[in-house]
Amino acid sequence: MTRILIVEDEPSIAFALEADLASEGYAPSIATSGAEALTMGRDRALGLILLDVMLPGQDGFEVCRTLRREGVRTPIIVLTARSHDAEKVMGLELGADDYITKPFNPRELRARVKAVLRRTTADGPDVFSFGDTEVDFGRCEVRRAGHVVEVSALEFKLITAFIRGRGRLLSRDQLLDTVWGHDISLSDRVVDNHIVALRRKLEPDPARPRFLVSVRGLGYRFDT
């Protein structure tokens, strides 16, 4: 039974989420503050954290940042009443796996929970290697020639999307939907900029990419 931590200070919302998730066969628990969320969120047996942004004390963004800095890799879905794209991107940059805007349809939330759990527990190698690079999914870490490469949470998700779709053409729209989400309005240039940054970190010669290959006018392909 998958354990889910609900971080929500509004009792009516917290108890409704608890009842709904329990009816789906999950084992939910509740934290009502940032401090409580940090204490309970460090439990490595958790399968997922539903994290409200507006909390007393530390807000959800700070909780997410702290947990990720401490090496906690439990999937996080941010619950926010804020609809600005910049704030959604901030949550993803801090290491959240998905987000949903309040008020939300319970069916949508259940679908997001299932999708994140399926995505983060999918069968596959713990470590994927190409060239002199290793992508360690268990540690959410990238190493090149044995040395850790600093990548952002979004960059790691982008690498993951390429590895899962290796050998196939991925359009910019596909990458935006997979990495940033369906309801964020961003330009294609955002994808291009992140890929340029990844090439600098991972390619032997960034000016002549061997792995992250451009397909003119169509998108990108990850070749190994």
C-alpha positions as CSV (number, residue, x, y, z in Angstrom):
1,M,0.0,0.0,0.0
2,T,1.6,3.3,-1.2
3,R,2.0,5.9,1.6
4,I,1.1,9.4,0.7
5,L,1.9,12.5,2.8
6,I,-0.7,15.3,2.4
7,V,0.8,18.7,3.4
8,E,-2.2,21.0,3.8
9,D,-3.2,23.4,6.6
10,E,-6.8,23.8,5.6
11,P,-8.6,21.0,7.5
12,S,-11.5,20.6,5.1
13,I,-9.2,20.1,2.1
14,A,-6.8,17.9,4.0
15,F,-9.5,15.5,5.3
16,A,-11.2,15.4,1.9
17,L,-7.9,14.4,0.3
18,E,-7.3,11.9,3.0
19,A,-10.7,10.2,2.5
20,D,-10.4,10.3,-1.3
21,L,-6.9,8.8,-1.4
22,A,-7.8,6.2,1.2
23,S,-10.8,5.1,-1.0
24,E,-8.3,4.6,-3.9
25,G,-6.2,2.2,-1.7
26,Y,-3.5,4.5,-0.6
27,A,-2.3,5.0,2.9
28,P,-2.5,8.8,3.5
29,S,-1.2,10.9,6.4
30,I,-1.4,14.6,7.1
31,A,1.0,17.4,7.9
32,T,-0.3,20.9,8.6
33,S,2.8,23.1,8.6
34,G,6.2,23.5,6.8
35,A,8.1,22.2,9.9
36,E,5.8,19.2,10.2
37,A,6.2,18.5,6.5
38,L,10.0,18.5,6.7
39,T,9.9,16.0,9.7
40,M,7.4,13.7,8.1
41,G,8.7,14.2,4.5
42,R,12.1,12.7,5.4
43,D,10.6,9.3,5.8
44,R,12.1,7.4,2.9
45,A,9.1,4.9,3.0
46,L,6.8,7.5,1.6
47,G,5.6,6.9,-2.0
48,L,4.5,10.5,-2.7
49,I,4.1,13.9,-1.1
50,L,1.2,16.3,-2.0
51,L,2.6,19.6,-1.0
52,D,0.5,22.8,-0.6
53,V,2.4,26.0,-1.3
54,M,0.7,28.3,1.2
55,L,1.7,27.0,4.6
56,P,2.3,28.5,8.0
57,G,6.0,29.0,8.6
58,Q,8.0,27.7,5.7
59,D,6.0,27.6,2.5
60,G,5.8,24.7,0.2
61,F,8.6,25.9,-2.1
62,E,11.0,26.1,0.8
63,V,10.0,22.7,2.0
64,C,10.6,21.2,-1.5
65,R,13.9,23.0,-1.7
66,T,15.1,21.7,1.7
67,L,14.0,18.1,1.1
68,R,15.8,18.0,-2.3
69,R,18.9,19.5,-0.8
70,E,18.9,16.8,1.8
71,G,18.7,14.1,-0.8
72,V,15.1,13.2,-0.4
73,R,13.9,11.9,-3.7
74,T,10.3,11.1,-2.9
75,P,8.0,12.3,-5.7
76,I,6.3,15.6,-5.0
77,I,3.2,17.1,-6.5
78,V,2.8,20.8,-5.6
79,L,-0.8,22.0,-4.8
80,T,-1.1,25.7,-5.5
81,A,-3.8,28.4,-5.7
82,R,-1.4,30.4,-7.8
83,S,-1.8,30.1,-11.5
84,H,1.2,32.1,-12.7
85,D,3.4,30.0,-15.0
86,A,6.6,31.5,-13.4
87,E,5.6,30.0,-10.0
88,K,4.8,26.6,-11.6
89,V,8.2,26.6,-13.2
90,M,9.8,27.6,-9.9
91,G,8.3,24.5,-8.3
92,L,9.7,22.3,-11.0
93,E,13.1,23.9,-10.8
94,L,13.1,23.2,-7.0
95,G,12.5,19.5,-7.7
96,A,8.8,19.0,-7.8
97,D,7.6,16.3,-10.1
98,D,4.3,17.9,-11.0
99,Y,1.8,20.5,-9.9
100,I,-1.9,21.1,-9.8
101,T,-3.8,24.3,-9.4
102,K,-6.6,24.8,-6.8
103,P,-9.5,24.4,-7.1
104,F,-8.9,21.0,-8.7
105,N,-11.1,18.2,-9.8
106,P,-10.5,15.1,-7.6
107,R,-10.4,12.9,-10.7
108,E,-7.6,15.1,-12.1
109,L,-5.7,14.8,-8.9
110,R,-6.1,11.0,-8.8
111,A,-4.9,10.8,-12.4
112,R,-1.8,13.0,-11.6
113,V,-1.0,10.9,-8.6
114,K,-1.2,7.7,-10.6
115,A,0.9,9.2,-13.4
116,V,3.6,10.4,-11.1
117,L,3.8,7.1,-9.3
118,R,3.9,5.2,-12.5
119,R,6.6,7.5,-14.0
120,T,8.8,7.4,-10.9
121,T,8.5,3.7,-10.3
122,A,8.7,2.5,-13.9
123,D,10.9,-0.5,-14.6
124,G,14.3,0.4,-16.0
125,P,18.0,0.4,-15.1
126,D,19.0,2.3,-11.9
127,V,22.0,3.7,-13.9
128,F,22.0,4.5,-17.6
129,S,25.4,5.1,-19.3
130,F,26.4,6.8,-22.5
131,G,29.9,8.0,-23.5
132,D,31.7,8.9,-20.3
133,T,28.4,9.9,-18.6
134,E,26.3,8.0,-16.0
135,V,22.7,9.0,-15.1
136,D,21.9,7.5,-11.7
137,F,18.1,7.5,-11.3
138,G,18.1,6.2,-7.8
139,R,20.3,9.1,-6.6
140,C,18.9,11.6,-9.2
141,E,22.6,12.3,-10.1
142,V,24.6,12.8,-13.2
143,R,28.3,11.8,-13.3
144,R,30.8,12.3,-16.0
145,A,34.1,10.5,-15.9
146,G,33.3,9.7,-12.3
147,H,32.7,13.3,-11.2
148,V,29.3,14.6,-10.3
149,V,27.8,17.1,-12.8
150,E,25.6,19.8,-11.3
151,V,22.3,19.7,-13.1
152,S,19.0,21.4,-12.2
153,A,15.8,19.4,-11.4
154,L,14.5,20.5,-14.9
155,E,17.7,19.4,-16.6
156,F,17.5,16.0,-14.9
157,K,13.9,15.6,-16.1
158,L,15.0,16.6,-19.6
159,I,17.8,14.0,-19.6
160,T,15.3,11.4,-18.3
161,A,12.8,12.2,-21.1
162,F,15.6,11.8,-23.7
163,I,16.8,8.5,-22.2
164,R,13.2,7.1,-22.2
165,G,12.7,8.2,-25.8
166,R,16.2,7.4,-27.0
167,G,16.5,7.0,-30.7
168,R,13.2,8.7,-31.4
169,L,12.5,12.2,-32.6
170,L,11.1,14.3,-29.8
171,S,9.5,17.6,-30.8
172,R,9.8,20.7,-28.7
173,D,6.1,20.5,-27.8
174,Q,6.5,16.9,-26.6
175,L,9.4,17.9,-24.4
176,L,7.5,20.9,-23.0
177,D,4.5,18.7,-22.1
178,T,6.7,15.9,-20.6
179,V,9.1,18.1,-18.6
180,W,7.2,21.3,-17.9
181,G,3.6,20.2,-18.0
182,H,0.6,20.7,-20.3
183,D,-0.8,23.9,-18.9
184,I,2.3,26.1,-18.8
185,S,2.6,28.6,-21.7
186,L,6.3,28.7,-22.6
187,S,8.1,29.4,-25.9
188,D,10.1,26.7,-27.8
189,R,13.2,28.7,-27.0
190,V,13.0,27.5,-23.4
191,V,13.7,23.9,-24.6
192,D,16.5,25.1,-26.8
193,N,18.2,27.0,-24.0
194,H,18.1,24.0,-21.6
195,I,19.5,21.7,-24.3
196,V,22.3,24.1,-25.0
197,A,23.1,24.1,-21.3
198,L,23.0,20.3,-21.2
199,R,25.3,20.0,-24.2
200,R,27.9,22.1,-22.4
201,K,27.8,19.7,-19.5
202,L,27.5,16.4,-21.3
203,E,28.9,16.6,-24.8
204,P,32.6,16.0,-25.6
205,D,32.2,18.8,-28.1
206,P,29.1,20.9,-27.5
207,A,29.5,22.7,-30.9
208,R,29.2,19.3,-32.6
209,P,26.8,17.3,-30.4
210,R,27.1,13.5,-30.5
211,F,24.2,12.6,-28.2
212,L,21.7,15.5,-28.1
213,V,21.2,15.8,-31.8
214,S,19.1,18.6,-33.5
215,V,16.7,17.6,-36.3
216,R,16.2,20.8,-38.2
217,G,12.7,22.2,-38.0
218,L,11.4,19.2,-36.1
219,G,13.0,18.8,-32.7
220,Y,15.7,16.7,-31.0
221,R,16.9,13.1,-30.9
222,F,19.0,11.3,-28.3
223,D,21.5,9.0,-29.9
224,T,23.7,6.6,-28.0
